[in-house]
Amino acid sequence: MSTTAFDAITTGYRRLPSRAILKDAGGSSFAEWTSGRSADALSTNAGADALPFQRWHRFKEAFSPELIADAVRSSPVPVRRLADPFGGSGTSALAAQFLGVQPVTIEVNPFLADLIAAKLANYRVPALLTALSRVTRKASRSRRSGSSIIRMLPDTFIEPGVKDRWLFDLSVAAEVFRLRQAIEEESDPAVARLLRVLLGGLIVGFSNAVVSGKGRRYRSSWKERRVDPKCVIPMFANAVAGAIVEITACAMRPVRTATVLQGDSRALFAGVGPIDQIVCSPPYPNSFDYTDVYNMELWMLGYLKSSRGNASLRRSTLSSHVQVSRDFDQAPRTRTLDKALRALNQVADELWDARIPAMVGAYFSDLQKLLQVSAQLLPPKGQAWFVVGDSQYANVHVQVANILAELAPAAGLRVERIAPFRSMRVSPQQSGRHMLSEDLVVFSRT
């Protein structure tokens, strides 16, 4: 290259009117960040992935930023600290900052934990510009093949793959690894983290697959549609330049600090200290391991380096899936849960995995403990907003909101309301064709 990819991209940004850039990039208040939009429904993030910071990585989640605003503004007690033990893409934490609330977030997925922390952090823009220039120059001049990294990856990842299928062409993977290695050499951990997660936002686009809410599949005619390795570094530079514009526009939001913990919320949540409100969406008991959606980012960016590490991560999630061998806790007792478990055991021969009844029981054991900790952390009248979804196996309906409502009193919580959010289609592996309910359950500490 006669000039760095960074120089070419930022020249393009300098040609745009500064007001137009900042208008598209948001601002320092919640209304400015969301462009004063009127969300069609609190239950979906439709359109939210176009907001500043949220476009850093495409993410399908259960609620919109406006749900956080609604929870904070309607709270019976002043909300100074808001916790989300299932951080996801960081919507709760980011919205809290714009609302003037201190966020506390736990996320088990290390890539997503870094993504959240990167969104919430403060930066010196000159240092970011210098780092971007340095990283793109190093990567452009590097002749590293990434062979040491490739040896750690599953065989299906890099050409020639397995059975004539692979996720990344060798030449494309080499460019990604050159960027990754240049980023790892940055001395400022916060800057390196930001650059790494922005590269992560491009990983799926560099692959031969697409990812939906339930996993990945190869693109149609993927062997004819090949990613040009020459576009990898310029696209990375473009993503970083766009993020810098957003960081600059939103630098003065009311709260600029945050607590982000990476790990198992079942182990970490009790230690976050007093909080005024909880807003979260726990994984649904649909036997799907949500870490699978981020499999490519986790491996390509070095968060996973072995099958043992992958299994350890899966065991750190709620008992909502059977994708790894684990010990399941005994189910708590409630009328609705007892009925569901009896029905599941009666149709055990029809279930695609014999561990499903144990998984469902352990799932509610996990949530029972979460409710108990929530009551310990909240002040009197403090609220916990849970977005939960039902599941179904062999036509046995698991009514999550109703079961949580039955568990709440013993945990020290009162159910204020259960509000239907939307309906979800039943996946083929769960069997049945009925729509399942997704609900908002609002608890308050008694």
C-alpha positions, 0 to 999 in steps of 0.5 A: 500500500502506498498509504495505510488503510487508516489514512485512506479511511480517515481522509474519507471521514474528514470530507464529511461535514462534522455536524452530519457525522455527530448527528449520526453518531449520537450524543451525550444524553439518552435521547441523543443516543437513541436519536429521540426515536419512538421504539415500536416495542420494548421487547425487541431491539429492532433498529437498536443495532444501528445506534452508536456502539451497538453497531460495533457487533450485530447482536440479537437480544431480547429487549430495547434500550428503551426498556432500561429507560422505562425501568429506571424512570418507573422505579419506586426507589431512586436508581443509582446502580443498575445490575445486569447479570447476563450482560450480552451486548451491553444494552443495559449497561450502556443505556444506564450510563446515558441515563446517569446510572452506574452500571454493573454487568456480568457476562460469561462470554469473554468476547462479549465481556470485552465488547461491553467493557470497550463500549463503556470505557473512556479513551483519548482519541489521539491515542486511538488514532495513533494505535490504529495507524500503528496496527494497520502499518504493522499488519500490512507489512507483516509476513506472518502466516499465523501457522501457530494460531491455526494449529490451535483452531478446530479443523473446520475453521481454516482451508482445507477444512474437513470434507472440503468445507472450511469457515475461512480461506487461508489467505483471509485468515492470515490477514486476520491473524496479522491484525490480531498479532499487531493488536496484541502488541499494543501496550494499552490494554483498553486500546487493545481491547477496543481494537480486538472487539472491533475486529471481532465485529467483522469476523463473521463477514470474513467467513464463508458462513452466516450466523443466526440466533440458533447457530451458523450455516454456510453461505449459499454458493460460498465457494464461488463467493470468496472474500478478498483478503485485500479488503480485511485491513481496510475494512478493519480501519473503516470500522475503527474510524467509525467507532472513534467518531461515535466515541468522540460524539458520546464522550460526555455521557452523564456516567463514564464509569462502570463495573464489568465482570467476566465469568459465571453470574451464579458465582459472581452476582452475590459479590457486586454489592448493594444495587438499586435495580436489576434488569436482565434476560437470562438464557432461555431453557431451550437447550441451546448453548448461546456461546455457539453463536460466537464460536468464530469470534472466540476462536479466531480472536484467541479467547478459546485455545482448546476444546477443554477451554470450550467445555469449561466456558459451556459449564459456566453458563446457566443449566439451559442446555445439554451441549456439554456433560455437567452435573445438574442441581436438583429442581426446586418444588413448585406446582407448575414445575412439578407438573412439567417435570412429571410430563417430561419424564412420562415422554422421556422416550420421545425426547431427543436427549435423555438429560432434558428433564434434569436440565429443566429442573436445574435451570430453575434451581439456578434461577431460584438462587438468582432470585434469592441473591437479587433480594439480598442486593436490592433495597426495600421496594427495589425492583428486578425486571426479568425478560424470560421465555418459555420452552417446549419439549415433546409438546410439554410446555415449560411456563417459565414466568409462572414458575418464577412467580411461584419461586419468588415469595420464598426468595423474598420477592413479590411479583408486581406484574407479568407482561407478555412481550412477544411470541417465539416459534418453537425450534424443531429440536424442541418439537411441536408447532405452537408459539411460545410466550416471552414475558417481562416479570417485574419483582420487588423486594418485600 
